[in-house]
Amino acid sequence: MKTASFTLTLALVLGLPALALADPAMTMDSAKGKIFTDAKGMSLYTFDNDKGGKSACNGPCAANWPPLMAGASDKPSGAWTIITRDDGGKQWAYDGKPVYTFKADAKPGDVNGDGVKGIWHLAMPAM
């Protein structure tokens, strides 16, 4: 995590776009293995009801499971792609699966959303 933070800081100091130097997410070791996190260290999740690279989590669902949104200048990188949500917003997806944070995770490294209703899972790097 320190390397990604250093890279982001260096990019900001040099005035470079941060995503030109790194993927939209970082990895962190957790009790459940290596997981993806957003830039704040909050765990990322996938939703079993998402199919075909399309988010099925909208409205109240998205209030509890905020999507990891992509900025207008963000570009896909490797397994990271950008999907268009029903509201027209852009969301990051890993290996074709949209990714989300979880409202009940209070601090970086929390993994409270893993296994919720049997359909929410930690987003993990492919091995």
Secondary structure, DSSP 8 states (H G I E B T S, - for coil): -HHHHHHHHHHHHHT--GGGTS-SSEEEEETTEEEEE-TTS-B-EEETT-BTTB----THHHHHS-B-B--TT---BTTEEEEE-TTS-EEEEETTEE-B--TT--STT--TTTTGGGTEEE-----
